[in-house]
Amino acid sequence: MFKFIPYILKSLWRHRARTLLTVSGTAVALLVFCFIGAVQQGLLALTATEDAGRTLIVFQENRFCPQSSRLPQDYERTISKITGVKDVVPIKVFTNNCRASLDSIVFQGIQPEKLKAWRDFDLQSGDFTSFAAQDDAALVGVDIATRRGLKVGDKFTIGDVSVVVRGVFQSATAAENNLVFTQLEFLQRARGANEVGTVTQLEVHLNDSADPQKIAKQIDQVFKTGPVATTTRTKGMFQADTLADLAELIGFVHWLGYACVGLVLSLVATTTVMAVQDRIKEHAVLQTLGLRPSRVFALVITESLLLSTLGGILGVVGSTLLLSSSGMSVAAEGVTIAFEPSFVLAIQGVLIAIVVGILAGIAPGWQAARTEIVPALRHA
């Protein structure tokens, strides 16, 4: 079959405008498919990890946007005494936009020793000592640094919060690459307010043997009659609830991904049918020279497969480069979904292109293989 590859390539080149349009259309459709897949993977990464099920988030009851949640920081001491609790991390959150946005900036104020203990990241530039020693210092996620063109030493202002970049980090958790870490007390005093002693949320880390649901109920019960009532959920459930509306939209967009696959199937099948119609006489000549109908069928399938696969590879490579270089994300109410490319997603995109290419070539290939030689030779 490989000896017919030059013939197939010449046939595609003969109608290069049609070939180019088909390949480019397939590439765009697969790029959109992979983009949607990256969004879904980002959402899944927030809710399906082991940390999401073993870490609790304590938030003020009946509050949603981070700016509206104000918990007493001394709740930390009370929670630390509960059996099964390993550590408690007080966090102050500030965001420039509580609504869903592609350019939200989320600040998290955390005590330096807690940040080092409970966040898994590597500094690409700068150093942690400089961050810990300066009140208005910040560690900036690599995706934000890329989007905003930030480097160590730059001053960075969002709203009424101004910080000095003392490090750019790459986190093992993709969503954290879109965060800005500052010192807790600095963020409590920022924006002209004095909120020392209050935090947005408490992050509770549990022992391996602890029951998250039991401890969550115990925490809420303790503070039920306190100065501020709480709602405690696992980190995964907290993020899922926060992003509930956005998750519904992403679920709907999932169908757009399937529509893109259908578009590729329709596009490649139409092009292949047109190619078969243009070469009716040519296929009859090939059969006259001894080429069996099954071989003609294989030629058409191969042509369809080449068109779809080439477009699919271009689309997958394009989406990978776009997602890797742009550091895109969407955030709502202080929770960020990172759009991250992955090897699995790339393989999935290429496999879909291959399968679609084969399916698109079956009908026109069957038509070409069943062509009657004499009527076809008379075809104008």
C-alpha positions as CSV (number, residue, x, y, z in Angstrom):
1,M,0.0,0.0,0.0
2,F,2.9,2.3,0.8
3,K,4.0,2.4,-2.9
4,F,0.7,4.2,-3.7
5,I,1.5,7.1,-1.2
6,P,3.1,9.2,-3.9
7,Y,0.0,8.8,-6.1
8,I,-2.3,9.8,-3.2
9,L,-0.1,12.9,-2.5
10,K,-0.2,13.9,-6.1
11,S,-3.9,13.6,-6.1
12,L,-4.2,15.8,-3.1
13,W,-1.7,18.3,-4.6
14,R,-3.7,18.4,-7.8
15,H,-6.6,20.0,-5.9
16,R,-4.4,21.8,-3.4
17,A,-6.9,24.6,-2.7
18,R,-9.5,22.1,-1.6
19,T,-6.9,20.1,0.3
20,L,-5.7,23.2,2.1
21,L,-9.2,24.3,3.1
22,T,-10.0,20.8,4.4
23,V,-6.8,20.5,6.4
24,S,-7.2,24.0,7.9
25,G,-10.8,23.5,8.7
26,T,-10.0,20.2,10.5
27,A,-7.1,21.9,12.3
28,V,-9.3,24.6,13.7
29,A,-12.0,22.2,14.8
30,L,-9.5,20.0,16.6
31,L,-7.9,23.1,18.2
32,V,-11.3,24.0,19.6
33,F,-11.9,20.4,20.7
34,C,-8.5,20.3,22.6
35,F,-9.2,23.8,24.1
36,I,-12.5,22.6,25.5
37,G,-10.8,19.4,26.8
38,A,-8.2,21.5,28.6
39,V,-10.9,23.5,30.4
40,Q,-12.6,20.3,31.5
41,Q,-9.3,18.8,32.7
42,G,-8.6,22.0,34.7
43,L,-12.0,21.7,36.4
44,L,-11.5,18.0,37.1
45,A,-8.0,18.7,38.6
46,L,-9.6,21.0,41.2
47,T,-12.1,18.5,42.5
48,A,-10.7,15.0,41.9
49,T,-7.2,15.1,43.6
50,E,-6.4,13.4,46.9
51,D,-5.7,16.8,48.5
52,A,-9.2,17.9,47.5
53,G,-10.8,15.2,49.5
54,R,-8.4,15.3,52.5
55,T,-8.3,19.1,53.1
56,L,-11.2,21.1,54.6
57,I,-12.0,24.7,53.9
58,V,-13.8,26.7,56.7
59,F,-15.7,29.7,55.3
60,Q,-18.2,32.1,56.8
61,E,-21.7,30.7,56.7
62,N,-23.9,32.0,53.8
63,R,-21.1,33.9,52.2
64,F,-19.8,33.5,48.6
65,C,-17.4,36.2,47.3
66,P,-14.1,36.1,49.3
67,Q,-14.4,39.8,50.3
68,S,-17.7,39.0,52.2
69,S,-16.2,36.2,54.4
70,R,-14.6,37.4,57.6
71,L,-13.6,34.8,60.1
72,P,-11.8,35.5,63.4
73,Q,-8.2,34.3,63.0
74,D,-8.2,32.8,66.5
75,Y,-10.6,30.1,65.2
76,E,-7.3,28.5,64.2
77,R,-6.4,27.6,67.8
78,T,-9.8,26.1,68.5
79,I,-9.7,23.9,65.3
80,S,-6.1,22.8,66.0
81,K,-7.2,21.1,69.2
82,I,-9.7,18.9,67.4
83,T,-8.6,15.2,67.2
84,G,-7.5,14.4,63.7
85,V,-6.4,17.9,62.7
86,K,-2.7,18.1,61.6
87,D,-2.5,21.8,60.9
88,V,-4.6,24.9,60.2
89,V,-3.7,27.6,57.6
90,P,-5.3,31.0,57.9
91,I,-5.8,32.6,54.5
92,K,-6.8,36.1,53.5
93,V,-8.1,36.2,49.9
94,F,-8.5,39.3,47.7
95,T,-9.6,39.2,44.0
96,N,-10.2,42.1,41.6
97,N,-13.3,40.4,40.2
98,C,-15.7,38.0,42.0
99,R,-17.5,37.2,38.7
100,A,-16.3,34.7,36.1
101,S,-13.4,36.4,34.3
102,L,-10.5,35.3,32.1
103,D,-8.2,37.9,33.7
104,S,-9.0,37.7,37.4
105,I,-6.1,38.2,39.8
106,V,-6.4,36.3,43.0
107,F,-4.2,37.2,46.0
108,Q,-3.8,34.8,48.9
109,G,-2.2,36.1,52.1
110,I,-0.5,33.3,54.0
111,Q,2.1,33.2,56.8
112,P,5.5,32.4,55.2
113,E,6.1,29.3,57.3
114,K,2.6,27.9,56.4
115,L,3.1,28.8,52.7
116,K,6.4,26.9,52.6
117,A,4.9,23.9,54.4
118,W,1.6,23.5,52.5
119,R,2.2,24.7,48.9
120,D,4.2,22.6,46.5
121,F,6.1,25.0,44.1
122,D,9.5,25.8,42.8
123,L,10.8,29.3,42.4
124,Q,11.8,30.0,38.8
125,S,13.4,33.3,39.9
126,G,13.9,35.2,43.1
127,D,14.2,33.7,46.6
128,F,11.9,32.9,49.5
129,T,14.0,34.7,52.1
130,S,13.5,38.0,50.4
131,F,9.8,37.3,50.3
132,A,9.6,36.5,54.0
133,A,11.6,39.5,55.0
134,Q,9.6,42.2,53.2
135,D,6.0,43.1,54.2
136,D,4.7,44.0,50.7
137,A,6.6,41.2,48.9
138,A,4.8,38.8,46.6
139,L,5.4,35.4,44.9
140,V,3.7,35.4,41.5
141,G,2.6,32.4,39.6
142,V,4.3,31.8,36.3
143,D,1.1,32.1,34.3
144,I,0.3,35.6,35.7
145,A,4.0,36.6,35.2
146,T,3.7,35.6,31.6
147,R,0.4,37.3,30.9
148,R,1.5,40.5,32.7
149,G,5.1,40.5,31.8
150,L,6.3,40.6,35.4
151,K,9.7,39.8,36.7
152,V,11.5,40.0,40.1
153,G,11.7,43.5,41.3
154,D,8.7,44.8,39.5
155,K,5.9,46.7,41.3
156,F,2.5,45.2,40.7
157,T,-0.8,46.9,41.5
158,I,-4.3,45.6,41.3
159,G,-7.1,47.8,42.7
160,D,-5.7,49.2,46.0
161,V,-3.2,46.4,46.5
162,S,0.4,47.1,45.5
163,V,3.1,44.5,45.9
164,V,6.7,44.0,44.9
165,V,7.5,40.8,43.0
166,R,10.2,38.9,44.9
167,G,9.7,35.6,43.1
168,V,8.1,33.8,40.2
169,F,7.0,30.2,41.0
170,Q,5.9,27.1,39.1
171,S,3.5,25.0,41.0
172,A,2.7,21.3,40.8
173,T,-1.0,22.4,40.9
174,A,-1.8,24.1,37.6
175,A,-4.4,26.4,39.1
176,E,-1.9,27.8,41.6
177,N,0.2,29.2,38.7
178,N,-2.5,31.9,38.5
179,L,-2.2,33.0,42.1
180,V,-0.3,35.7,43.9
181,F,1.0,34.8,47.4
182,T,1.6,37.6,49.9
183,Q,2.1,37.8,53.6
184,L,-1.1,37.4,55.6
185,E,-0.7,40.5,57.7
186,F,0.1,42.7,54.7
187,L,-3.2,41.7,52.9
188,Q,-5.1,42.2,56.1
189,R,-3.9,45.8,56.2
190,A,-4.1,46.5,52.5
191,R,-6.7,48.7,50.8
192,G,-6.6,51.1,53.6
193,A,-8.3,48.7,56.0
194,N,-7.2,47.2,59.2
195,E,-8.5,43.6,59.2
196,V,-5.8,42.1,61.3
197,G,-7.3,39.2,63.2
198,T,-9.8,38.3,60.5
199,V,-9.2,36.0,57.6
200,T,-11.3,34.8,54.6
201,Q,-11.0,31.1,55.2
202,L,-9.2,28.5,57.2
203,E,-7.5,25.6,55.4
204,V,-7.6,22.5,57.7
205,H,-5.2,19.7,57.0
206,L,-6.1,16.3,58.4
207,N,-4.2,13.2,59.6
208,D,-4.5,10.2,57.3
209,S,-6.8,8.4,59.6
210,A,-9.2,11.3,60.1
211,D,-12.8,11.3,58.8
212,P,-13.2,14.6,56.8
213,Q,-17.0,14.7,57.0
214,K,-17.1,14.0,60.7
215,I,-14.5,16.7,61.5
216,A,-16.3,19.2,59.2
217,K,-19.6,18.7,61.1
218,Q,-17.6,19.0,64.4
219,I,-16.1,22.4,63.3
220,D,-19.4,23.9,62.3
221,Q,-21.0,22.6,65.5
222,V,-18.3,24.3,67.6
223,F,-18.8,27.7,66.0
224,K,-22.6,27.5,65.5
225,T,-23.2,29.8,68.5
226,G,-19.9,31.7,68.1
227,P,-19.4,35.2,66.9
228,V,-19.3,34.0,63.3
229,A,-21.0,30.8,62.1
230,T,-19.1,28.6,59.6
231,T,-19.6,26.3,56.7
232,T,-17.0,23.6,56.4
233,R,-16.5,21.4,53.3
234,T,-13.8,19.4,51.7
235,K,-11.6,21.5,49.4
236,G,-12.9,19.7,46.4
237,M,-16.5,20.3,47.4
238,F,-15.8,23.9,48.3
239,Q,-14.3,24.5,44.8
240,A,-17.1,22.6,43.1
241,D,-19.8,24.6,44.9
242,T,-18.0,27.9,44.2
243,L,-17.7,27.1,40.5
244,A,-21.1,25.5,40.2
245,D,-22.5,28.0,37.6
246,L,-19.3,27.9,35.7
247,A,-19.2,24.1,35.8
248,E,-22.7,24.0,34.2
249,L,-21.5,26.2,31.4
250,I,-18.4,24.1,30.9
251,G,-20.6,21.0,30.8
252,F,-22.7,22.6,28.1
253,V,-19.6,23.6,26.1
254,H,-18.6,19.9,26.3
255,W,-21.3,19.3,23.6
256,L,-19.5,21.9,21.4
257,G,-16.5,19.6,21.4
258,Y,-18.6,16.8,20.0
259,A,-19.9,19.2,17.4
260,C,-16.4,19.9,16.4
261,V,-15.8,16.2,15.8
262,G,-19.0,16.0,13.7
263,L,-17.7,19.0,11.7
264,V,-14.4,17.3,11.0
265,L,-16.3,14.1,9.9
266,S,-18.6,16.1,7.6
267,L,-15.8,18.2,6.2
268,V,-13.4,15.3,5.4
269,A,-16.2,13.1,4.0
270,T,-17.4,15.9,1.7
271,T,-13.9,16.5,0.4
272,T,-13.4,12.8,-0.2
273,V,-16.7,12.4,-2.0
274,M,-15.7,15.3,-4.3
275,A,-12.3,13.7,-5.0
276,V,-14.0,10.4,-5.9
277,Q,-16.4,12.1,-8.2
278,D,-13.6,13.9,-9.9
279,R,-11.7,10.6,-10.5
280,I,-14.4,8.2,-11.5
281,K,-12.6,7.5,-14.8
282,E,-9.2,7.3,-13.2
283,H,-10.4,4.6,-10.8
284,A,-11.8,2.7,-13.7
285,V,-8.4,2.8,-15.4
286,L,-6.7,1.6,-12.3
287,Q,-9.1,-1.4,-12.2
288,T,-8.5,-2.1,-15.9
289,L,-4.8,-2.2,-15.1
290,G,-5.5,-4.9,-12.5
291,L,-6.1,-3.0,-9.3
292,R,-8.7,-4.9,-7.3
293,P,-11.8,-3.0,-5.9
294,S,-10.5,-3.6,-2.4
295,R,-7.3,-1.8,-3.3
296,V,-9.2,1.2,-4.7
297,F,-11.3,1.2,-1.5
298,A,-8.0,1.3,0.5
299,L,-6.7,4.2,-1.6
300,V,-9.7,6.3,-0.9
301,I,-9.6,5.5,2.9
302,T,-5.9,6.4,3.0
303,E,-6.5,9.7,1.3
304,S,-9.3,10.6,3.8
305,L,-7.1,9.4,6.6
306,L,-4.2,11.6,5.5
307,L,-6.4,14.7,5.3
308,S,-8.0,14.2,8.7
309,T,-4.7,13.2,10.5
310,L,-2.7,16.1,9.1
311,G,-5.4,18.6,10.1
312,G,-5.7,16.9,13.5
313,I,-2.0,17.0,14.2
314,L,-1.8,20.7,13.2
315,G,-4.8,21.4,15.5
316,V,-3.3,19.5,18.5
317,V,0.1,21.2,18.1
318,G,-1.6,24.6,17.7
319,S,-3.7,24.2,20.8
320,T,-0.7,22.9,22.8
321,L,1.4,25.9,21.8
322,L,-1.4,28.3,22.5
323,L,-2.3,26.9,25.9
324,S,1.4,26.6,27.0
325,S,2.4,30.1,26.0
326,S,-0.7,32.0,27.1
327,G,-1.2,30.6,30.6
328,M,-5.0,31.1,30.2
329,S,-7.4,30.6,33.1
330,V,-10.8,31.5,34.2
331,A,-11.6,32.4,37.8
332,A,-14.8,33.0,39.8
333,E,-15.1,34.0,43.5
334,G,-11.4,33.5,44.0
335,V,-11.2,30.0,42.6
336,T,-9.2,29.5,39.4
337,I,-9.5,26.9,36.6
338,A,-6.3,26.6,34.7
339,F,-6.3,25.7,31.0
340,E,-3.5,23.3,30.8
341,P,-2.5,21.1,27.8
342,S,-1.6,17.5,28.5
343,F,-0.1,14.5,26.7
344,V,-3.2,12.5,27.2
345,L,-5.3,15.3,25.6
346,A,-3.0,15.5,22.6
347,I,-3.1,11.8,22.0
348,Q,-6.9,11.8,22.3
349,G,-7.1,14.6,19.7
350,V,-4.9,12.7,17.2
351,L,-6.7,9.4,17.7
352,I,-10.1,11.2,17.1
353,A,-8.7,12.6,13.9
354,I,-7.5,9.1,12.8
355,V,-10.9,7.5,13.6
356,V,-12.8,10.3,11.9
357,G,-10.6,10.1,8.8
358,I,-11.3,6.3,8.5
359,L,-15.1,6.8,9.0
360,A,-15.2,9.7,6.5
361,G,-13.6,7.6,3.8
362,I,-15.9,4.5,4.1
363,A,-18.9,5.7,2.0
364,P,-16.8,7.3,-0.8
365,G,-14.4,4.4,-0.8
366,W,-17.3,2.0,-1.1
367,Q,-18.6,4.0,-4.0
368,A,-15.3,4.1,-5.8
369,A,-14.7,0.3,-5.3
370,R,-18.2,-0.5,-6.8
371,T,-17.6,1.6,-9.9
372,E,-18.4,-0.4,-13.1
373,I,-15.5,-0.1,-15.4
374,V,-17.2,0.4,-18.8
375,P,-19.7,3.2,-17.8
376,A,-16.9,4.8,-15.8
377,L,-14.5,4.9,-18.8
378,R,-17.2,6.6,-20.8
379,H,-17.6,9.2,-18.0
380,A,-16.7,12.7,-19.3
